[in-house]
Amino acid sequence: MTDYYLDDFKPGDTFTTGSASISEREIVDFALAYDPQPFHTDPAAAKATIYGGLIASGFQTIAFGFRLIWDSGVLRAASMGSPGFDELRWLKPVRPGDTLHVEMEVKEVRVSQSKPDRGIMRAFYRYVNQSGEDVLSYTAMHLLRRRP
């Protein structure tokens, strides 16, 4: 697996993760712990909502996709955390059995002026379901180490 550092990214670079499916049990368990709205926790009650059935919490979807990003290895060698993200959009509900992958495009790379051993990489993320539909998007800022 290739180790990527801040110096290895340039605007326009793209990366695509592997894919994974989310189960009804995962959706309900997450929601019971962190986002207990009925359309996340109760398949029967969810049928009567505007979603017409159970959907994953958006917060779960973010975390689910981040695991795919992490497992891809693209951030593993250099990640020092993140100062935040912008323009988060939940575009389409994620349902039990959906299979997601994540596409990342590097938008900006900037070396820190005060700490030249690191910098910020801004990247746009699209979470895509098995039908090729975008379900979530955001721009993240990653604090990354520079190549040793």
C-alpha positions as CSV (number, residue, x, y, z in Angstrom):
1,M,0.0,0.0,0.0
2,T,1.3,3.4,-1.0
3,D,1.9,5.9,1.8
4,Y,0.6,9.4,0.9
5,Y,1.8,12.6,2.5
6,L,0.8,16.2,2.0
7,D,3.5,16.6,-0.6
8,D,2.0,13.7,-2.7
9,F,-1.4,15.4,-3.3
10,K,-2.2,17.9,-5.9
11,P,-5.4,19.6,-7.0
12,G,-7.4,17.4,-9.3
13,D,-6.1,14.1,-7.9
14,T,-9.0,11.6,-7.4
15,F,-9.3,8.5,-5.3
16,T,-12.1,6.0,-5.0
17,T,-12.6,3.6,-2.1
18,G,-13.9,0.1,-2.0
19,S,-17.5,-0.5,-1.3
20,A,-19.5,-1.9,1.6
21,S,-23.2,-2.5,2.4
22,I,-25.1,-1.3,5.4
23,S,-27.6,-3.5,7.2
24,E,-30.9,-2.8,8.9
25,R,-29.3,-4.0,12.2
26,E,-26.4,-1.5,11.8
27,I,-28.8,1.3,11.1
28,V,-31.1,0.6,14.0
29,D,-28.2,0.0,16.5
30,F,-26.5,3.3,15.6
31,A,-29.7,5.2,15.8
32,L,-30.7,3.8,19.1
33,A,-27.4,4.9,20.5
34,Y,-26.9,8.3,18.7
35,D,-29.9,9.5,16.6
36,P,-33.1,7.9,18.0
37,Q,-35.6,9.3,15.5
38,P,-38.3,6.8,14.5
39,F,-37.3,6.7,10.8
40,H,-33.9,5.4,12.0
41,T,-35.0,3.1,14.8
42,D,-38.4,1.5,13.9
43,P,-39.0,0.0,10.5
44,A,-42.8,-0.1,11.0
45,A,-43.0,3.5,12.2
46,A,-40.6,4.6,9.4
47,K,-43.1,3.4,6.8
48,A,-45.5,6.2,7.9
49,T,-42.8,9.0,7.5
50,I,-41.9,11.0,4.5
51,Y,-39.1,8.5,3.8
52,G,-41.5,5.6,3.4
53,G,-39.2,3.3,5.3
54,L,-36.1,2.9,7.5
55,I,-33.1,5.2,6.6
56,A,-29.6,5.5,8.1
57,S,-28.8,8.5,10.2
58,G,-26.8,11.1,8.2
59,F,-24.2,11.0,11.0
60,Q,-23.9,7.3,10.6
61,T,-23.5,7.7,6.8
62,I,-20.6,10.1,7.3
63,A,-18.9,7.7,9.7
64,F,-19.6,4.7,7.5
65,G,-18.0,6.4,4.5
66,F,-15.0,7.7,6.6
67,R,-14.3,4.1,7.4
68,L,-14.1,3.3,3.7
69,I,-11.8,6.3,3.2
70,W,-9.6,5.2,6.1
71,D,-9.4,1.6,4.8
72,S,-8.4,2.8,1.4
73,G,-5.1,3.9,3.0
74,V,-5.0,7.3,1.3
75,L,-4.9,9.2,4.7
76,R,-3.3,6.5,6.9
77,A,0.4,7.6,6.8
78,A,-0.1,11.4,7.2
79,S,-3.4,12.1,9.0
80,M,-3.1,14.4,12.0
81,G,-6.9,15.0,12.2
82,S,-9.2,17.6,10.7
83,P,-10.0,21.2,11.5
84,G,-13.5,20.6,10.1
85,F,-15.6,20.4,7.0
86,D,-17.8,22.6,4.9
87,E,-20.9,22.3,2.7
88,L,-22.2,19.0,4.1
89,R,-25.2,17.8,2.2
90,W,-27.4,14.8,2.8
91,L,-28.6,14.3,-0.8
92,K,-30.5,11.0,-0.7
93,P,-31.5,8.6,2.1
94,V,-29.4,5.6,2.7
95,R,-31.5,2.4,3.2
96,P,-30.8,-1.1,4.6
97,G,-28.9,-3.1,2.0
98,D,-27.5,-0.1,0.2
99,T,-23.9,-0.4,-0.9
100,L,-21.7,2.7,-0.8
101,H,-18.4,3.8,-2.0
102,V,-16.6,7.2,-1.7
103,E,-15.0,9.3,-4.3
104,M,-12.5,12.0,-3.2
105,E,-11.1,14.9,-5.3
106,V,-8.3,17.0,-4.0
107,K,-9.1,20.7,-4.3
108,E,-6.3,22.5,-2.5
109,V,-2.9,21.7,-0.8
110,R,-1.3,24.2,1.4
111,V,1.9,24.0,3.5
112,S,1.6,25.6,7.0
113,Q,3.6,28.8,7.3
114,S,4.2,28.4,11.0
115,K,4.7,24.6,11.1
116,P,6.3,23.5,7.8
117,D,6.3,19.8,8.7
118,R,2.5,19.8,8.0
119,G,-0.3,21.5,6.0
120,I,-3.9,21.4,5.0
121,M,-5.4,19.4,2.1
122,R,-9.0,20.3,1.1
123,A,-10.9,17.5,-0.6
124,F,-14.4,17.2,-2.0
125,Y,-16.1,13.9,-1.1
126,R,-19.1,12.2,-2.8
127,Y,-20.7,9.1,-1.2
128,V,-22.3,7.1,-4.0
129,N,-24.8,4.2,-3.7
130,Q,-25.1,1.0,-5.8
131,S,-27.2,2.9,-8.4
132,G,-24.6,5.6,-9.0
133,E,-26.6,8.2,-7.0
134,D,-24.9,10.7,-4.8
135,V,-26.2,10.2,-1.2
136,L,-23.9,12.6,0.7
137,S,-21.3,15.2,-0.1
138,Y,-18.9,17.6,1.7
139,T,-15.6,19.3,1.6
140,A,-13.1,18.3,4.3
141,M,-10.0,19.9,5.5
142,H,-7.3,17.3,6.4
143,L,-4.3,18.2,8.6
144,L,-1.5,16.1,7.0
145,R,2.2,15.5,7.7
146,R,4.7,16.3,5.0
147,R,6.9,13.5,3.6
148,P,9.7,12.7,6.1
